Amino acid sequence: MKIIVLVKEVPDTYGARKLDLETGLADRGAGEVVLDEIGERALEVALAFADKNADTEVVLLSMAPDSSAATLRKGLAMGATSAVQVADEALRGADLGLTAQVLAAAIQRTGFDLVIAGNLSTDGTGGVLPAMVAELLGVPQATSLTSIEIAADAVTGVRATDDGTMQVSAPLPAVVSITEALPDARFPNFKGIMAAKKKPFETLTLADLDIDPDDPEVARSILIAIAEKPAREAGVKIVDAGDAGEQLAEFLRQNRLV
């Protein structure tokens, strides 16, 4: 079985993150960049299956700048078989539609039985990419799973809902996404780190995938303005001069809180 795991380099979750007000993009020079934790959990799902099924091939796939190669190699050190990176300057600032189109094309080019992704990244938090990729590939999707079981011809799992849980399943090939309810990823060991240097690492461009990012026939989202969040203003201070209760009631009434 060939499992493709979608991963992404993101600004450190625990560090200061900010947008570049000139470009509207995440400022990746403001701090450390890491492999997104939810992507690592998705990789762990694939590796756990591969540990029990020796004929499994686990391929990392990411759309990222050339500078992200070192970050992606962490996934190889964890145990992935190979990695595919789509790096093209024309993809800078790509919207979700273009990102899904690129990933779907790279998946088709690589071949797959199952695609595993996180339910949403910690930087963009769009939460729709797995479904968009599944639609473009024309395969079933099982998203936001809190548990997952992979078999030779199908995948099943549990999805949390407002009313409880839902058991879902899909025949392979399919696309699934998992939540943070899945286990933490394993740590790379020394043997894995050394082996990662020799594992296949393919870099693709838009020309390799025959995609035109400026195709007028395809709808794109365009950022037209961005501004820094205004500083938080001081709240209303009520001084009790015997009428604090009346002042509080009036404040609640004016703000339609009662």
TORTORVO-538143 format. One record per residue (C-alpha): residue number from 0; x, y, z. Coordinates in steps of 0.02 Angstrom, whole numbers, plus 50000, padded with zeros to 5 digits. Example, Ala and Ser with C-alpha at 12.3 -4.5 7.8 and 13.67 -1.06 7.14 Angstrom:
% residues 2
   finu       X       Y       Z
      0   50615   49775   50390
      1   50684   49947   50357
% end
This chain:
% residues 258
   finu       X       Y       Z
      0   50000   50000   50000
      1   50059   50176   49961
      2   50009   50306   50089
      3   50039   50491   50055
      4   50047   50604   50207
      5   50019   50790   50181
      6   50134   50892   50292
      7   50173   51077   50307
      8   50310   51189   50376
      9   50235   51319   50493
     10   50298   51452   50613
     11   50331   51375   50784
     12   50164   51351   50872
     13   50237   51408   51037
     14   50330   51558   50967
     15   50272   51733   50919
     16   50181   51730   50754
     17   50135   51881   50649
     18   50084   51930   50473
     19   50192   52031   50356
     20   50085   52185   50327
     21   50166   52213   50157
     22   50124   52041   50086
     23   49986   51977   50199
     24   50086   51816   50223
     25   50148   51737   50382
     26   50315   51813   50430
     27   50425   51659   50428
     28   50580   51759   50470
     29   50509   51809   50639
     30   50556   51646   50726
     31   50585   51461   50711
     32   50491   51356   50584
     33   50439   51177   50618
     34   50343   51032   50544
     35   50161   51060   50589
     36   50114   50953   50738
     37   49950   50892   50661
     38   50049   50837   50508
     39   50167   50740   50621
     40   50016   50652   50699
     41   49954   50607   50524
     42   50126   50536   50486
     43   50121   50435   50647
     44   49957   50355   50590
     45   50041   50302   50427
     46   50200   50241   50513
     47   50102   50141   50642
     48   50015   50051   50499
     49   50181   50026   50408
     50   50257   49949   50566
     51   50130   49807   50552
     52   50128   49796   50362
     53   50301   49780   50287
     54   50243   49813   50108
     55   50184   49990   50151
     56   50265   50142   50070
     57   50244   50307   50162
     58   50273   50463   50056
     59   50281   50639   50127
     60   50207   50774   50017
     61   50220   50961   50045
     62   50198   51121   49949
     63   50333   51232   50023
     64   50481   51344   49981
     65   50650   51267   49941
     66   50709   51317   50115
     67   50585   51193   50192
     68   50682   51040   50134
     69   50775   51025   50300
     70   50611   51030   50396
     71   50533   50895   50286
     72   50682   50782   50315
     73   50625   50767   50496
     74   50480   50664   50429
     75   50603   50552   50337
     76   50701   50532   50499
     77   50541   50481   50587
     78   50522   50338   50463
     79   50440   50397   50301
     80   50502   50307   50145
     81   50522   50459   50033
     82   50471   50640   50012
     83   50400   50748   49873
     84   50411   50937   49885
     85   50325   51058   49767
     86   50428   51217   49768
     87   50396   51359   49647
     88   50410   51547   49674
     89   50245   51570   49582
     90   50159   51481   49726
     91   50203   51616   49851
     92   50040   51673   49929
     93   49939   51532   49847
     94   49758   51521   49904
     95   49672   51360   49959
     96   49606   51325   49785
     97   49777   51331   49703
     98   49856   51236   49848
     99   49728   51096   49831
    100   49753   51092   49642
    101   49942   51076   49661
    102   49933   50943   49796
    103   49804   50841   49699
    104   49912   50847   49543
    105   50066   50793   49641
    106   49968   50651   49723
    107   49907   50589   49554
    108   50083   50598   49485
    109   50153   50499   49632
    110   50012   50372   49643
    111   49921   50327   49803
    112   49804   50210   49894
    113   49772   50324   50042
    114   49804   50508   50080
    115   49815   50560   50264
    116   49814   50741   50321
    117   49783   50843   50477
    118   49611   50920   50492
    119   49682   51097   50490
    120   49853   51180   50496
    121   49906   51286   50644
    122   49947   51437   50537
    123   49807   51454   50410
    124   49676   51347   50502
    125   49572   51335   50343
    126   49511   51160   50382
    127   49448   51127   50204
    128   49602   51068   50109
    129   49579   50878   50133
    130   49401   50889   50067
    131   49456   50996   49919
    132   49595   50874   49876
    133   49475   50727   49884
    134   49354   50817   49768
    135   49490   50851   49640
    136   49552   50672   49649
    137   49374   50605   49633
    138   49390   50489   49784
    139   49292   50469   49947
    140   49339   50571   50100
    141   49328   50536   50286
    142   49376   50694   50378
    143   49407   50752   50558
    144   49430   50578   50627
    145   49465   50552   50812
    146   49513   50370   50781
    147   49559   50274   50625
    148   49577   50095   50563
    149   49662   50057   50398
    150   49629   49894   50306
    151   49687   49828   50138
    152   49535   49893   50045
    153   49452   50021   50158
    154   49476   50146   50299
    155   49358   50172   50446
    156   49355   50293   50590
    157   49256   50393   50715
    158   49209   50576   50695
    159   49149   50681   50842
    160   48987   50778   50815
    161   48883   50898   50918
    162   48768   50754   50965
    163   48898   50619   50999
    164   49005   50518   50879
    165   48985   50453   50702
    166   49062   50295   50628
    167   49121   50329   50450
    168   49206   50222   50318
    169   49270   50238   50141
    170   49339   50116   50012
    171   49516   50143   49950
    172   49582   50247   49869
    173   49525   50384   49986
    174   49575   50543   50078
    175   49562   50556   50267
    176   49603   50691   50393
    177   49636   50666   50579
    178   49620   50775   50733
    179   49732   50802   50884
    180   49642   50658   50969
    181   49764   50542   50878
    182   49929   50499   50966
    183   50083   50611   50969
    184   50215   50575   50839
    185   50369   50471   50877
    186   50539   50554   50897
    187   50672   50523   50763
    188   50816   50417   50828
    189   50997   50427   50775
    190   50979   50284   50651
    191   50829   50370   50572
    192   50918   50537   50560
    193   51066   50458   50470
    194   50953   50356   50355
    195   50852   50512   50308
    196   51002   50584   50216
    197   50996   50443   50089
    198   50808   50428   50063
    199   50728   50486   49899
    200   50681   50670   49901
    201   50599   50737   49742
    202   50571   50922   49708
    203   50437   50970   49583
    204   50388   51135   49502
    205   50225   51196   49426
    206   50294   51152   49254
    207   50315   50971   49310
    208   50131   50968   49360
    209   50071   51066   49208
    210   49983   51197   49316
    211   49965   51380   49273
    212   49937   51480   49434
    213   49870   51627   49332
    214   49746   51526   49229
    215   49599   51646   49197
    216   49480   51498   49185
    217   49507   51455   49369
    218   49435   51555   49514
    219   49561   51619   49642
    220   49549   51712   49807
    221   49643   51878   49810
    222   49693   51975   49966
    223   49650   52158   49938
    224   49689   52234   50108
    225   49767   52193   50275
    226   49790   52293   50435
    227   49862   52265   50606
    228   49736   52226   50742
    229   49701   52385   50841
    230   49764   52395   51018
    231   49641   52340   51149
    232   49555   52486   51234
    233   49530   52499   51421
    234   49362   52438   51483
    235   49232   52537   51579
    236   49278   52562   51761
    237   49136   52575   51887
    238   49175   52662   52050
    239   49053   52621   52190
    240   48980   52778   52264
    241   48826   52690   52325
    242   48754   52667   52150
    243   48873   52535   52077
    244   48729   52414   52053
    245   48632   52540   51953
    246   48785   52583   51847
    247   48818   52399   51812
    248   48636   52368   51765
    249   48639   52518   51648
    250   48801   52459   51566
    251   48726   52286   51535
    252   48568   52365   51465
    253   48662   52481   51347
    254   48764   52337   51279
    255   48609   52227   51263
    256   48680   52097   51380
    257   48518   52080   51478
% end
